[in-house]
Amino acid sequence: MAKRVDCYICNKENLARNEIGLNKKLIGRNVEKFHCINCLADYLDLSVDELEERIQEYKDADCALFE
């Protein structure tokens, strides 16, 4: 069973695989504190829409971090 990952900023529970993948892709594979997509957008000064576009780009490129 996979370990449950929560957002360490807002405490959103059980982040989606794509949120976890985005943290690893944009912050680094060794990231220990994960952000939900909303908090990650604030942290990176991007919009949620921009992050969702990146998720789709990574999916289209068959990146294993995304479903």
C-alpha positions as a printed Julia matrix, in Angstrom:
67×3 Matrix{Float64}:
  0.0    0.0     0.0
  1.34   3.42   -0.96
  2.15   5.9     1.77
 -0.39   8.72    2.1
  1.08  12.14    1.34
 -0.46  15.36    2.65
  0.26  19.01    1.81
  2.54  20.41    4.47
  1.23  23.99    3.95
 -2.58  23.64    4.04
 -2.76  20.02    5.29
 -4.84  18.84    2.31
 -4.98  15.11    2.8
 -4.0   12.35    0.4
 -2.47  14.24   -2.52
 -3.13  12.88   -6.0
 -0.36  11.08   -7.86
 -0.11  13.99  -10.32
  0.38  16.48   -7.45
  3.16  14.3    -6.01
  4.73  13.91   -9.46
  4.64  17.65  -10.05
  6.46  18.29   -6.77
  9.13  15.77   -7.74
  9.45  17.18  -11.25
  9.57  20.88  -10.31
 11.22  20.86   -6.88
 13.33  17.72   -7.1
 13.03  13.96   -6.81
 14.28  14.06   -3.23
 11.56  16.45   -2.05
 10.4   15.59    1.46
  7.64  18.18    2.02
  4.91  18.11   -0.61
  2.55  20.87   -1.75
 -0.97  20.46   -3.11
 -1.41  22.02   -6.54
 -2.78  25.27   -5.07
  0.07  25.72   -2.59
  2.62  24.7    -5.24
  1.25  27.37   -7.57
  1.69  29.98   -4.81
  5.18  28.68   -3.97
  6.34  28.82   -7.61
  4.4   32.02   -8.43
  2.47  30.25  -11.19
 -1.24  29.72  -11.77
 -2.97  26.41  -11.18
 -3.84  26.42  -14.9
 -0.15  26.67  -15.79
  0.64  23.73  -13.53
 -2.19  21.68  -15.02
 -0.79  22.41  -18.49
  2.61  21.14  -17.33
  1.01  17.99  -15.95
 -0.57  17.36  -19.35
  2.76  17.98  -21.11
  4.49  15.45  -18.83
  1.69  12.94  -19.4
  1.96  13.42  -23.16
  5.71  12.78  -22.86
  4.91   9.51  -21.01
  6.65  10.6   -17.81
  6.25   7.78  -15.28
  5.52  10.25  -12.45
  2.11  11.08  -13.89
 -1.06   9.07  -14.53
